[in-house]
Amino acid sequence: MTTTPKTIITELLPERPQSIKTVGYGEAPVNIALIKYWGKRCASFNLPVTDSLSVTVPHTLSRTHIKVIDAHEDQIYLNQQKLETNTAFAKRLSNFLNYFRDDATPAFEIYTENTVATAAGLASSASGFAALVLALNDLFSWQLDDTAISILARLGSGSACRSLWPGFVHWQAGIRDDGLDSYAKPLHDTWPGLMLGLMVVEGSAKPISSREAMQLTTQTSPLYRAWPHTVQQHLNDLRQAIQSQDFEHFGRIAEQNALAMHATMLASSPSIDYRLPASWTVIQQVYQLRRDGIAVYFTQDAGPNIKLLFEVKDYQTIAAAFPAAAIQPLFD
Ligand code: PMV
C-alpha cells in the first residue's frame, strides 16, 4: 500500500469511535525561524531537507473555533470576514480538512482570528495550522500527544510543527519516508532580555509562495548544494550561543543563516528576491548601527519584512532608530 498523508493520519489517530463536541477550540503562537527550513525532501508530506530552529513570539496567536456542519462545503471566517471558497487560503484549509472528513463530518465551520501583530506582517500559516490541529484535537477528543500534534500540523504547513510551544523550538528533519520521525520539540533554554522588533515593509503581494520558491530553489539553485551543510553548522553554533547566552554570536549566526537562505534563492533560475528597496534600507540601517557599536541583527523569511534581534539593554536605541518597529520581548 502506498503511504499517503491520509494513511499517516489514520495511524496517528485513536482507534476508538470519535466523539464529536459541539465546538472545538485551539490557539497557537507565531514562530520565527532563526535557522530556516528551506527545501523539502517530500512535498506531499512537507518533509524538510534539514532540521530548523525557531523562537516563538509570545502573545501573538491564531485562535480557532471549529464545528461540524451539515453542508456541501466548508464555511471559513478569517478575522471575522467570510472567505470565498475559491480563495487560495480557503482552498488550502479545505484540502487539509479533507483528511479528517467522513460521512458524519461532511463539512466544517471555522472561525479563525489572528492577534494584532500577526495581521501586521508575521507569518500566520504556521500559527494558523497549529491552532487548527489543536481545535480538531479538541473537537474530536483525540487527546493526542505533542508529537502527534506536531506531525499533523506539519502536514498542513511545515513550519506549523514548531508553533506549539513558547521559547526555542527545534524541528528534527527525520529520515523516514512516512515522516513519523519529523516533528518539533521545545528546547528548555530561556533568554530573558531577548527582544524582537518587527519592521513591516509595505509592498504588493508576495511574488511567489514559499512552497513554489522552495521547489524552484532546490531544483535550480547551484548554491543549494551547500545549504544542508551550512544549516548543520549554523544549528550547532546557534545552540551553543543559546546555551552560553552569547548574544553577538547568536545574532551573527541567525543573520548569516537568513542571508544564506536568500542567497540560495537569488541564485535560482529564475531568481527569487523577496527584498524590496525598503527591506534593503532597514538592513543597511542595521549594518550602520553595528558599525556604531550596537548589537542588533536581523532575520528575514519568505517576504519583505525584516525582523530585528537585539537585547533589552539596547531597547531605547533601537526604538529611536526604528520608530515604526513593533517591539516585543521573546521571553516573559
Ligand atoms: O512552512 P512554510 O511552507 O510557510 O515555509 C516557511 C519558510 C520560512 O518561513 C522561510 C522558514 C521557516 O523555517 O519558517
py3Dmol code that shows the C-alpha trace and the ligand (Angstrom):
import py3Dmol

protein = """\
ATOM      1  CA  MET A   1       0.000   0.000   0.000  1.00  0.00           C
ATOM      2  CA  THR A   2       1.383   3.444  -0.841  1.00  0.00           C
ATOM      3  CA  THR A   3       1.771   5.791   2.084  1.00  0.00           C
ATOM      4  CA  THR A   4      -0.262   8.992   1.787  1.00  0.00           C
ATOM      5  CA  PRO A   5      -0.868  11.774   4.327  1.00  0.00           C
ATOM      6  CA  LYS A   6      -4.276  10.146   4.959  1.00  0.00           C
ATOM      7  CA  THR A   7      -2.711   6.778   5.894  1.00  0.00           C
ATOM      8  CA  ILE A   8      -0.245   8.520   8.236  1.00  0.00           C
ATOM      9  CA  ILE A   9      -3.102  10.403   9.869  1.00  0.00           C
ATOM     10  CA  THR A  10      -5.124   7.206  10.328  1.00  0.00           C
ATOM     11  CA  GLU A  11      -2.098   5.700  12.064  1.00  0.00           C
ATOM     12  CA  LEU A  12      -1.819   8.665  14.438  1.00  0.00           C
ATOM     13  CA  LEU A  13      -5.487   8.984  15.408  1.00  0.00           C
ATOM     14  CA  PRO A  14      -7.004   6.820  18.172  1.00  0.00           C
ATOM     15  CA  GLU A  15      -8.910   3.730  17.029  1.00  0.00           C
ATOM     16  CA  ARG A  16     -11.905   4.245  19.327  1.00  0.00           C
ATOM     17  CA  PRO A  17     -15.039   5.777  17.746  1.00  0.00           C
ATOM     18  CA  GLN A  18     -14.850   9.553  17.572  1.00  0.00           C
ATOM     19  CA  SER A  19     -16.978  11.544  19.988  1.00  0.00           C
ATOM     20  CA  ILE A  20     -17.672  14.917  18.444  1.00  0.00           C
ATOM     21  CA  LYS A  21     -18.054  18.020  20.624  1.00  0.00           C
ATOM     22  CA  THR A  22     -20.271  20.915  19.552  1.00  0.00           C
ATOM     23  CA  VAL A  23     -17.270  23.217  19.149  1.00  0.00           C
ATOM     24  CA  GLY A  24     -13.529  22.565  19.217  1.00  0.00           C
ATOM     25  CA  TYR A  25     -11.025  25.277  20.154  1.00  0.00           C
ATOM     26  CA  GLY A  26      -7.285  25.695  19.686  1.00  0.00           C
ATOM     27  CA  GLU A  27      -4.785  28.535  19.900  1.00  0.00           C
ATOM     28  CA  ALA A  28      -1.136  28.627  18.834  1.00  0.00           C
ATOM     29  CA  PRO A  29       1.603  31.278  18.654  1.00  0.00           C
ATOM     30  CA  VAL A  30       3.585  32.585  15.700  1.00  0.00           C
ATOM     31  CA  ASN A  31       7.174  31.351  15.394  1.00  0.00           C
ATOM     32  CA  ILE A  32      10.160  32.856  13.628  1.00  0.00           C
ATOM     33  CA  ALA A  33      12.878  30.614  12.261  1.00  0.00           C
ATOM     34  CA  LEU A  34      16.424  31.510  13.334  1.00  0.00           C
ATOM     35  CA  ILE A  35      17.800  28.538  11.383  1.00  0.00           C
ATOM     36  CA  LYS A  36      15.497  28.280   8.391  1.00  0.00           C
ATOM     37  CA  TYR A  37      13.570  25.422   6.868  1.00  0.00           C
ATOM     38  CA  TRP A  38      14.145  25.809   3.139  1.00  0.00           C
ATOM     39  CA  GLY A  39      13.635  22.850   0.805  1.00  0.00           C
ATOM     40  CA  LYS A  40      11.598  19.653   1.046  1.00  0.00           C
ATOM     41  CA  ARG A  41      12.672  16.066   0.634  1.00  0.00           C
ATOM     42  CA  CYS A  42       8.980  15.156   0.153  1.00  0.00           C
ATOM     43  CA  ALA A  43       6.492  17.837  -0.895  1.00  0.00           C
ATOM     44  CA  SER A  44       3.234  15.979  -0.156  1.00  0.00           C
ATOM     45  CA  PHE A  45       4.281  15.329   3.476  1.00  0.00           C
ATOM     46  CA  ASN A  46       6.137  18.644   3.943  1.00  0.00           C
ATOM     47  CA  LEU A  47       9.282  16.745   4.915  1.00  0.00           C
ATOM     48  CA  PRO A  48      12.275  19.070   5.147  1.00  0.00           C
ATOM     49  CA  VAL A  49      15.778  18.526   3.816  1.00  0.00           C
ATOM     50  CA  THR A  50      17.264  19.858   7.076  1.00  0.00           C
ATOM     51  CA  ASP A  51      16.473  20.490  10.727  1.00  0.00           C
ATOM     52  CA  SER A  52      15.434  24.030  11.689  1.00  0.00           C
ATOM     53  CA  LEU A  53      15.201  26.076  14.885  1.00  0.00           C
ATOM     54  CA  SER A  54      12.722  28.805  15.775  1.00  0.00           C
ATOM     55  CA  VAL A  55      11.789  31.166  18.535  1.00  0.00           C
ATOM     56  CA  THR A  56       8.156  31.724  19.420  1.00  0.00           C
ATOM     57  CA  VAL A  57       6.661  35.212  19.520  1.00  0.00           C
ATOM     58  CA  PRO A  58       4.644  35.207  22.751  1.00  0.00           C
ATOM     59  CA  HIS A  59       1.106  36.635  22.835  1.00  0.00           C
ATOM     60  CA  THR A  60       0.913  36.671  19.038  1.00  0.00           C
ATOM     61  CA  LEU A  61      -1.611  33.978  18.365  1.00  0.00           C
ATOM     62  CA  SER A  62      -4.013  32.351  15.988  1.00  0.00           C
ATOM     63  CA  ARG A  63      -7.243  31.385  17.761  1.00  0.00           C
ATOM     64  CA  THR A  64      -9.503  28.884  16.026  1.00  0.00           C
ATOM     65  CA  HIS A  65     -13.000  27.545  16.696  1.00  0.00           C
ATOM     66  CA  ILE A  66     -14.305  24.670  14.604  1.00  0.00           C
ATOM     67  CA  LYS A  67     -17.601  22.798  14.365  1.00  0.00           C
ATOM     68  CA  VAL A  68     -19.138  20.184  12.114  1.00  0.00           C
ATOM     69  CA  ILE A  69     -21.925  21.434   9.859  1.00  0.00           C
ATOM     70  CA  ASP A  70     -24.314  19.707   7.504  1.00  0.00           C
ATOM     71  CA  ALA A  71     -23.341  21.437   4.266  1.00  0.00           C
ATOM     72  CA  HIS A  72     -21.675  20.800   0.916  1.00  0.00           C
ATOM     73  CA  GLU A  73     -18.661  22.962   1.602  1.00  0.00           C
ATOM     74  CA  ASP A  74     -16.683  24.408   4.491  1.00  0.00           C
ATOM     75  CA  GLN A  75     -17.520  27.878   5.816  1.00  0.00           C
ATOM     76  CA  ILE A  76     -14.343  29.712   6.731  1.00  0.00           C
ATOM     77  CA  TYR A  77     -14.135  33.031   8.603  1.00  0.00           C
ATOM     78  CA  LEU A  78     -10.782  34.798   8.934  1.00  0.00           C
ATOM     79  CA  ASN A  79     -10.656  37.787  11.283  1.00  0.00           C
ATOM     80  CA  GLN A  80     -14.479  37.963  11.180  1.00  0.00           C
ATOM     81  CA  GLN A  81     -14.657  38.030   7.385  1.00  0.00           C
ATOM     82  CA  LYS A  82     -16.189  35.136   5.488  1.00  0.00           C
ATOM     83  CA  LEU A  83     -13.792  33.837   2.861  1.00  0.00           C
ATOM     84  CA  GLU A  84     -14.920  32.890  -0.620  1.00  0.00           C
ATOM     85  CA  THR A  85     -14.359  29.168  -1.097  1.00  0.00           C
ATOM     86  CA  ASN A  86     -12.168  29.777  -4.143  1.00  0.00           C
ATOM     87  CA  THR A  87      -9.542  31.906  -2.361  1.00  0.00           C
ATOM     88  CA  ALA A  88      -6.099  30.322  -2.020  1.00  0.00           C
ATOM     89  CA  PHE A  89      -6.270  30.319   1.805  1.00  0.00           C
ATOM     90  CA  ALA A  90      -9.757  28.722   1.935  1.00  0.00           C
ATOM     91  CA  LYS A  91      -8.736  26.061  -0.595  1.00  0.00           C
ATOM     92  CA  ARG A  92      -5.622  25.259   1.410  1.00  0.00           C
ATOM     93  CA  LEU A  93      -7.614  24.817   4.637  1.00  0.00           C
ATOM     94  CA  SER A  94     -10.339  22.762   2.952  1.00  0.00           C
ATOM     95  CA  ASN A  95      -7.772  20.495   1.282  1.00  0.00           C
ATOM     96  CA  PHE A  96      -6.194  19.877   4.677  1.00  0.00           C
ATOM     97  CA  LEU A  97      -9.612  19.254   6.268  1.00  0.00           C
ATOM     98  CA  ASN A  98     -10.327  16.608   3.584  1.00  0.00           C
ATOM     99  CA  TYR A  99      -8.031  14.340   5.594  1.00  0.00           C
ATOM    100  CA  PHE A 100     -10.469  14.494   8.517  1.00  0.00           C
ATOM    101  CA  ARG A 101     -13.809  14.332   6.659  1.00  0.00           C
ATOM    102  CA  ASP A 102     -16.179  11.387   6.523  1.00  0.00           C
ATOM    103  CA  ASP A 103     -19.951  10.808   6.171  1.00  0.00           C
ATOM    104  CA  ALA A 104     -20.559  12.036   9.727  1.00  0.00           C
ATOM    105  CA  THR A 105     -18.428  15.150   9.192  1.00  0.00           C
ATOM    106  CA  PRO A 106     -19.088  16.358   5.618  1.00  0.00           C
ATOM    107  CA  ALA A 107     -18.118  19.992   6.225  1.00  0.00           C
ATOM    108  CA  PHE A 108     -16.722  22.290   8.893  1.00  0.00           C
ATOM    109  CA  GLU A 109     -17.334  25.846  10.019  1.00  0.00           C
ATOM    110  CA  ILE A 110     -14.115  27.528  11.081  1.00  0.00           C
ATOM    111  CA  TYR A 111     -13.617  30.869  12.807  1.00  0.00           C
ATOM    112  CA  THR A 112     -10.007  31.884  12.981  1.00  0.00           C
ATOM    113  CA  GLU A 113      -8.558  35.103  14.329  1.00  0.00           C
ATOM    114  CA  ASN A 114      -5.019  36.378  14.380  1.00  0.00           C
ATOM    115  CA  THR A 115      -3.921  38.803  17.098  1.00  0.00           C
ATOM    116  CA  VAL A 116      -2.687  42.238  16.048  1.00  0.00           C
ATOM    117  CA  ALA A 117       0.982  41.639  15.283  1.00  0.00           C
ATOM    118  CA  THR A 118       0.091  38.689  13.048  1.00  0.00           C
ATOM    119  CA  ALA A 119      -2.083  40.835  10.872  1.00  0.00           C
ATOM    120  CA  ALA A 120       0.783  43.336  10.811  1.00  0.00           C
ATOM    121  CA  GLY A 121       3.036  41.058   8.832  1.00  0.00           C
ATOM    122  CA  LEU A 122       4.108  37.997  10.788  1.00  0.00           C
ATOM    123  CA  ALA A 123       3.629  34.650   9.041  1.00  0.00           C
ATOM    124  CA  SER A 124       0.258  33.312  10.081  1.00  0.00           C
ATOM    125  CA  SER A 125       0.168  29.986   8.265  1.00  0.00           C
ATOM    126  CA  ALA A 126       2.322  28.354  10.952  1.00  0.00           C
ATOM    127  CA  SER A 127       0.205  29.513  13.901  1.00  0.00           C
ATOM    128  CA  GLY A 128      -2.962  29.005  11.815  1.00  0.00           C
ATOM    129  CA  PHE A 129      -2.364  25.337  11.025  1.00  0.00           C
ATOM    130  CA  ALA A 130      -1.100  24.602  14.550  1.00  0.00           C
ATOM    131  CA  ALA A 131      -4.273  26.185  16.026  1.00  0.00           C
ATOM    132  CA  LEU A 132      -6.448  24.275  13.548  1.00  0.00           C
ATOM    133  CA  VAL A 133      -4.935  20.914  14.527  1.00  0.00           C
ATOM    134  CA  LEU A 134      -5.383  21.745  18.235  1.00  0.00           C
ATOM    135  CA  ALA A 135      -9.001  22.705  17.523  1.00  0.00           C
ATOM    136  CA  LEU A 136      -9.591  19.389  15.672  1.00  0.00           C
ATOM    137  CA  ASN A 137      -7.970  17.511  18.573  1.00  0.00           C
ATOM    138  CA  ASP A 138     -10.438  19.217  20.905  1.00  0.00           C
ATOM    139  CA  LEU A 139     -13.460  18.781  18.580  1.00  0.00           C
ATOM    140  CA  PHE A 140     -12.914  15.024  18.212  1.00  0.00           C
ATOM    141  CA  SER A 141     -11.495  14.487  21.747  1.00  0.00           C
ATOM    142  CA  TRP A 142      -8.491  12.648  20.271  1.00  0.00           C
ATOM    143  CA  GLN A 143      -6.224  13.555  23.218  1.00  0.00           C
ATOM    144  CA  LEU A 144      -3.131  13.374  21.002  1.00  0.00           C
ATOM    145  CA  ASP A 145       0.317  13.945  22.452  1.00  0.00           C
ATOM    146  CA  ASP A 146       2.574  16.837  21.371  1.00  0.00           C
ATOM    147  CA  THR A 147       4.489  14.713  18.868  1.00  0.00           C
ATOM    148  CA  ALA A 148       1.349  13.627  17.015  1.00  0.00           C
ATOM    149  CA  ILE A 149       0.009  17.217  17.037  1.00  0.00           C
ATOM    150  CA  SER A 150       3.335  18.466  15.642  1.00  0.00           C
ATOM    151  CA  ILE A 151       3.253  15.861  12.834  1.00  0.00           C
ATOM    152  CA  LEU A 152      -0.350  16.734  11.899  1.00  0.00           C
ATOM    153  CA  ALA A 153       0.440  20.470  11.926  1.00  0.00           C
ATOM    154  CA  ARG A 154       3.446  19.803   9.662  1.00  0.00           C
ATOM    155  CA  LEU A 155       1.153  18.167   7.103  1.00  0.00           C
ATOM    156  CA  GLY A 156      -0.742  21.487   6.913  1.00  0.00           C
ATOM    157  CA  SER A 157       2.306  23.768   6.720  1.00  0.00           C
ATOM    158  CA  GLY A 158       5.887  22.695   7.511  1.00  0.00           C
ATOM    159  CA  SER A 159       6.751  25.482   9.924  1.00  0.00           C
ATOM    160  CA  ALA A 160       3.450  24.917  11.826  1.00  0.00           C
ATOM    161  CA  CYS A 161       5.008  21.911  13.566  1.00  0.00           C
ATOM    162  CA  ARG A 162       7.143  24.397  15.577  1.00  0.00           C
ATOM    163  CA  SER A 163       4.207  26.619  16.653  1.00  0.00           C
ATOM    164  CA  LEU A 164       3.190  24.605  19.709  1.00  0.00           C
ATOM    165  CA  TRP A 165       5.496  25.805  22.467  1.00  0.00           C
ATOM    166  CA  PRO A 166       6.960  29.051  23.845  1.00  0.00           C
ATOM    167  CA  GLY A 167      10.702  29.748  23.536  1.00  0.00           C
ATOM    168  CA  PHE A 168      13.181  28.000  21.278  1.00  0.00           C
ATOM    169  CA  VAL A 169      11.891  25.040  19.265  1.00  0.00           C
ATOM    170  CA  HIS A 170      13.890  22.510  17.224  1.00  0.00           C
ATOM    171  CA  TRP A 171      12.298  20.650  14.292  1.00  0.00           C
ATOM    172  CA  GLN A 172      14.192  17.469  13.532  1.00  0.00           C
ATOM    173  CA  ALA A 173      14.036  16.628   9.842  1.00  0.00           C
ATOM    174  CA  GLY A 174      13.914  12.856  10.393  1.00  0.00           C
ATOM    175  CA  ILE A 175      14.849  10.247   7.805  1.00  0.00           C
ATOM    176  CA  ARG A 176      11.707   8.106   7.462  1.00  0.00           C
ATOM    177  CA  ASP A 177       9.688   8.240   4.249  1.00  0.00           C
ATOM    178  CA  ASP A 178       6.421   8.391   6.215  1.00  0.00           C
ATOM    179  CA  GLY A 179       7.694  11.386   8.251  1.00  0.00           C
ATOM    180  CA  LEU A 180       6.766   9.870  11.624  1.00  0.00           C
ATOM    181  CA  ASP A 181      10.183  10.985  12.917  1.00  0.00           C
ATOM    182  CA  SER A 182       9.860  14.550  11.534  1.00  0.00           C
ATOM    183  CA  TYR A 183       8.435  16.726  14.304  1.00  0.00           C
ATOM    184  CA  ALA A 184       9.423  19.536  16.640  1.00  0.00           C
ATOM    185  CA  LYS A 185      10.456  19.620  20.300  1.00  0.00           C
ATOM    186  CA  PRO A 186      10.972  22.578  22.635  1.00  0.00           C
ATOM    187  CA  LEU A 187      14.425  23.440  23.946  1.00  0.00           C
ATOM    188  CA  HIS A 188      14.417  24.247  27.619  1.00  0.00           C
ATOM    189  CA  ASP A 189      16.731  27.266  27.474  1.00  0.00           C
ATOM    190  CA  THR A 190      15.192  30.658  28.225  1.00  0.00           C
ATOM    191  CA  TRP A 191      16.724  34.058  27.473  1.00  0.00           C
ATOM    192  CA  PRO A 192      15.162  36.893  29.427  1.00  0.00           C
ATOM    193  CA  GLY A 193      16.034  40.175  27.740  1.00  0.00           C
ATOM    194  CA  LEU A 194      15.984  38.835  24.184  1.00  0.00           C
ATOM    195  CA  MET A 195      13.882  41.174  22.022  1.00  0.00           C
ATOM    196  CA  LEU A 196      12.242  41.138  18.609  1.00  0.00           C
ATOM    197  CA  GLY A 197      11.437  44.202  16.506  1.00  0.00           C
ATOM    198  CA  LEU A 198       9.176  43.708  13.529  1.00  0.00           C
ATOM    199  CA  MET A 199       9.694  46.098  10.639  1.00  0.00           C
ATOM    200  CA  VAL A 200       6.752  45.787   8.305  1.00  0.00           C
ATOM    201  CA  VAL A 201       7.702  46.775   4.800  1.00  0.00           C
ATOM    202  CA  GLU A 202       4.708  47.724   2.739  1.00  0.00           C
ATOM    203  CA  GLY A 203       4.537  46.149  -0.646  1.00  0.00           C
ATOM    204  CA  SER A 204       2.454  44.264  -3.138  1.00  0.00           C
ATOM    205  CA  ALA A 205       1.562  40.593  -2.624  1.00  0.00           C
ATOM    206  CA  LYS A 206       4.415  38.086  -2.409  1.00  0.00           C
ATOM    207  CA  PRO A 207       5.984  37.464  -5.817  1.00  0.00           C
ATOM    208  CA  ILE A 208       5.960  33.701  -5.212  1.00  0.00           C
ATOM    209  CA  SER A 209       4.699  31.408  -2.434  1.00  0.00           C
ATOM    210  CA  SER A 210       7.234  29.753  -0.129  1.00  0.00           C
ATOM    211  CA  ARG A 211       6.084  26.362  -1.439  1.00  0.00           C
ATOM    212  CA  GLU A 212       6.916  27.259  -5.053  1.00  0.00           C
ATOM    213  CA  ALA A 213      10.064  29.165  -4.101  1.00  0.00           C
ATOM    214  CA  MET A 214      11.442  26.190  -2.158  1.00  0.00           C
ATOM    215  CA  GLN A 215      10.829  23.925  -5.114  1.00  0.00           C
ATOM    216  CA  LEU A 216      12.486  26.297  -7.548  1.00  0.00           C
ATOM    217  CA  THR A 217      15.490  26.754  -5.250  1.00  0.00           C
ATOM    218  CA  THR A 218      16.075  23.036  -4.693  1.00  0.00           C
ATOM    219  CA  GLN A 219      15.695  22.296  -8.398  1.00  0.00           C
ATOM    220  CA  THR A 220      17.657  25.165  -9.951  1.00  0.00           C
ATOM    221  CA  SER A 221      19.969  26.927  -7.485  1.00  0.00           C
ATOM    222  CA  PRO A 222      23.610  25.821  -7.768  1.00  0.00           C
ATOM    223  CA  LEU A 223      24.102  27.172  -4.225  1.00  0.00           C
ATOM    224  CA  TYR A 224      21.509  24.808  -2.744  1.00  0.00           C
ATOM    225  CA  ARG A 225      24.115  22.015  -2.661  1.00  0.00           C
ATOM    226  CA  ALA A 226      25.882  23.855   0.171  1.00  0.00           C
ATOM    227  CA  TRP A 227      22.684  24.515   2.163  1.00  0.00           C
ATOM    228  CA  PRO A 228      22.334  21.270   4.220  1.00  0.00           C
ATOM    229  CA  HIS A 229      25.914  21.501   5.482  1.00  0.00           C
ATOM    230  CA  THR A 230      25.545  25.231   6.213  1.00  0.00           C
ATOM    231  CA  VAL A 231      22.398  24.562   8.234  1.00  0.00           C
ATOM    232  CA  GLN A 232      24.059  21.830  10.279  1.00  0.00           C
ATOM    233  CA  GLN A 233      26.942  24.141  11.111  1.00  0.00           C
ATOM    234  CA  HIS A 234      24.629  27.075  11.957  1.00  0.00           C
ATOM    235  CA  LEU A 235      22.427  24.853  14.086  1.00  0.00           C
ATOM    236  CA  ASN A 236      25.355  23.639  16.196  1.00  0.00           C
ATOM    237  CA  ASP A 237      26.692  27.194  16.564  1.00  0.00           C
ATOM    238  CA  LEU A 238      23.302  28.680  17.440  1.00  0.00           C
ATOM    239  CA  ARG A 239      22.601  26.042  20.072  1.00  0.00           C
ATOM    240  CA  GLN A 240      25.972  26.819  21.627  1.00  0.00           C
ATOM    241  CA  ALA A 241      25.253  30.568  21.562  1.00  0.00           C
ATOM    242  CA  ILE A 242      21.861  29.957  23.211  1.00  0.00           C
ATOM    243  CA  GLN A 243      23.421  27.831  25.934  1.00  0.00           C
ATOM    244  CA  SER A 244      26.115  30.398  26.687  1.00  0.00           C
ATOM    245  CA  GLN A 245      23.743  33.363  26.091  1.00  0.00           C
ATOM    246  CA  ASP A 246      26.334  34.918  23.817  1.00  0.00           C
ATOM    247  CA  PHE A 247      24.146  37.453  22.001  1.00  0.00           C
ATOM    248  CA  GLU A 248      26.648  38.617  19.373  1.00  0.00           C
ATOM    249  CA  HIS A 249      27.346  35.041  18.321  1.00  0.00           C
ATOM    250  CA  PHE A 250      23.606  34.280  18.361  1.00  0.00           C
ATOM    251  CA  GLY A 251      22.693  37.303  16.247  1.00  0.00           C
ATOM    252  CA  ARG A 252      25.510  36.752  13.776  1.00  0.00           C
ATOM    253  CA  ILE A 253      24.545  33.125  13.145  1.00  0.00           C
ATOM    254  CA  ALA A 254      20.817  33.884  12.782  1.00  0.00           C
ATOM    255  CA  GLU A 255      21.577  36.715  10.338  1.00  0.00           C
ATOM    256  CA  GLN A 256      24.043  34.626   8.329  1.00  0.00           C
ATOM    257  CA  ASN A 257      21.539  31.809   8.069  1.00  0.00           C
ATOM    258  CA  ALA A 258      18.840  34.131   6.715  1.00  0.00           C
ATOM    259  CA  LEU A 259      21.319  35.649   4.255  1.00  0.00           C
ATOM    260  CA  ALA A 260      22.473  32.201   3.127  1.00  0.00           C
ATOM    261  CA  MET A 261      18.845  31.173   2.521  1.00  0.00           C
ATOM    262  CA  HIS A 262      18.165  34.310   0.451  1.00  0.00           C
ATOM    263  CA  ALA A 263      21.450  33.804  -1.432  1.00  0.00           C
ATOM    264  CA  THR A 264      20.365  30.301  -2.499  1.00  0.00           C
ATOM    265  CA  MET A 265      17.110  31.828  -3.735  1.00  0.00           C
ATOM    266  CA  LEU A 266      18.819  34.666  -5.598  1.00  0.00           C
ATOM    267  CA  ALA A 267      20.886  32.076  -7.464  1.00  0.00           C
ATOM    268  CA  SER A 268      17.755  30.191  -8.632  1.00  0.00           C
ATOM    269  CA  SER A 269      16.577  30.343 -12.188  1.00  0.00           C
ATOM    270  CA  PRO A 270      14.522  32.489 -12.452  1.00  0.00           C
ATOM    271  CA  SER A 271      15.947  34.369  -9.496  1.00  0.00           C
ATOM    272  CA  ILE A 272      13.757  34.810  -6.396  1.00  0.00           C
ATOM    273  CA  ASP A 273      14.161  38.046  -4.452  1.00  0.00           C
ATOM    274  CA  TYR A 274      11.803  38.798  -1.554  1.00  0.00           C
ATOM    275  CA  ARG A 275      13.572  42.053  -0.664  1.00  0.00           C
ATOM    276  CA  LEU A 276      12.017  45.372  -1.567  1.00  0.00           C
ATOM    277  CA  PRO A 277      14.018  48.614  -1.537  1.00  0.00           C
ATOM    278  CA  ALA A 278      12.548  49.357   1.914  1.00  0.00           C
ATOM    279  CA  SER A 279      13.771  45.975   3.231  1.00  0.00           C
ATOM    280  CA  TRP A 280      17.226  46.846   1.995  1.00  0.00           C
ATOM    281  CA  THR A 281      17.087  50.250   3.724  1.00  0.00           C
ATOM    282  CA  VAL A 282      16.335  48.558   7.059  1.00  0.00           C
ATOM    283  CA  ILE A 283      19.180  46.087   6.534  1.00  0.00           C
ATOM    284  CA  GLN A 284      21.618  48.943   5.790  1.00  0.00           C
ATOM    285  CA  GLN A 285      20.482  50.679   8.981  1.00  0.00           C
ATOM    286  CA  VAL A 286      21.188  47.503  10.962  1.00  0.00           C
ATOM    287  CA  TYR A 287      24.702  47.341   9.487  1.00  0.00           C
ATOM    288  CA  GLN A 288      25.284  51.027  10.341  1.00  0.00           C
ATOM    289  CA  LEU A 289      24.106  50.549  13.944  1.00  0.00           C
ATOM    290  CA  ARG A 290      26.531  47.655  14.286  1.00  0.00           C
ATOM    291  CA  ARG A 291      29.368  49.846  12.971  1.00  0.00           C
ATOM    292  CA  ASP A 292      28.313  52.297  15.713  1.00  0.00           C
ATOM    293  CA  GLY A 293      28.723  49.559  18.327  1.00  0.00           C
ATOM    294  CA  ILE A 294      25.085  48.459  18.820  1.00  0.00           C
ATOM    295  CA  ALA A 295      24.494  44.695  18.788  1.00  0.00           C
ATOM    296  CA  VAL A 296      21.457  44.409  16.505  1.00  0.00           C
ATOM    297  CA  TYR A 297      20.967  41.699  13.892  1.00  0.00           C
ATOM    298  CA  PHE A 298      18.156  40.783  11.530  1.00  0.00           C
ATOM    299  CA  THR A 299      16.386  37.825  10.027  1.00  0.00           C
ATOM    300  CA  GLN A 300      14.012  37.652   7.055  1.00  0.00           C
ATOM    301  CA  ASP A 301      11.607  34.980   5.827  1.00  0.00           C
ATOM    302  CA  ALA A 302       9.838  34.489   2.513  1.00  0.00           C
ATOM    303  CA  GLY A 303       8.578  38.064   2.400  1.00  0.00           C
ATOM    304  CA  PRO A 304       9.902  41.642   2.513  1.00  0.00           C
ATOM    305  CA  ASN A 305       9.520  42.252   6.288  1.00  0.00           C
ATOM    306  CA  ILE A 306      12.620  42.452   8.427  1.00  0.00           C
ATOM    307  CA  LYS A 307      12.770  41.098  11.985  1.00  0.00           C
ATOM    308  CA  LEU A 308      15.309  42.732  14.288  1.00  0.00           C
ATOM    309  CA  LEU A 309      17.006  40.783  17.062  1.00  0.00           C
ATOM    310  CA  PHE A 310      18.576  42.629  19.985  1.00  0.00           C
ATOM    311  CA  GLU A 311      18.811  42.703  23.779  1.00  0.00           C
ATOM    312  CA  VAL A 312      16.719  44.755  26.181  1.00  0.00           C
ATOM    313  CA  LYS A 313      19.733  46.923  27.155  1.00  0.00           C
ATOM    314  CA  ASP A 314      19.592  48.420  23.626  1.00  0.00           C
ATOM    315  CA  TYR A 315      15.827  48.930  23.632  1.00  0.00           C
ATOM    316  CA  GLN A 316      15.938  52.759  23.691  1.00  0.00           C
ATOM    317  CA  THR A 317      18.466  52.966  20.845  1.00  0.00           C
ATOM    318  CA  ILE A 318      16.566  50.506  18.651  1.00  0.00           C
ATOM    319  CA  ALA A 319      13.184  52.115  19.357  1.00  0.00           C
ATOM    320  CA  ALA A 320      14.651  55.521  18.415  1.00  0.00           C
ATOM    321  CA  ALA A 321      16.367  54.193  15.250  1.00  0.00           C
ATOM    322  CA  PHE A 322      13.268  52.279  14.104  1.00  0.00           C
ATOM    323  CA  PRO A 323      10.220  54.216  15.371  1.00  0.00           C
ATOM    324  CA  ALA A 324       7.920  52.087  13.183  1.00  0.00           C
ATOM    325  CA  ALA A 325       9.120  48.777  14.652  1.00  0.00           C
ATOM    326  CA  ALA A 326       6.678  46.675  16.688  1.00  0.00           C
ATOM    327  CA  ILE A 327       8.937  45.623  19.549  1.00  0.00           C
ATOM    328  CA  GLN A 328       8.288  42.814  21.962  1.00  0.00           C
ATOM    329  CA  PRO A 329      10.204  40.610  24.412  1.00  0.00           C
ATOM    330  CA  LEU A 330      10.614  36.974  23.330  1.00  0.00           C
ATOM    331  CA  PHE A 331      10.597  35.650  26.898  1.00  0.00           C
ATOM    332  CA  ASP A 332       8.294  36.883  29.670  1.00  0.00           C
TER     333      ASP A 332
END
"""
ligand_1 = """\
14
PMV
O 6.078 26.433 6.437
P 6.152 27.259 5.202
O 5.812 26.473 3.981
O 5.353 28.526 5.347
O 7.690 27.719 4.990
C 8.366 28.526 5.904
C 9.630 29.034 5.320
C 10.373 30.069 6.124
O 9.500 30.861 6.890
C 11.129 30.999 5.155
C 11.430 29.449 7.025
C 10.947 28.775 8.279
O 11.671 27.877 8.751
O 9.912 29.167 8.832
"""
view = py3Dmol.view(width=600, height=400)
view.addModel(protein, "pdb")
view.setStyle({"model": 0}, {"cartoon": {"style": "trace"}})
view.addModel(ligand_1, "xyz")
view.setStyle({"model": 1}, {"stick": {}})
view.zoomTo()
view.show()
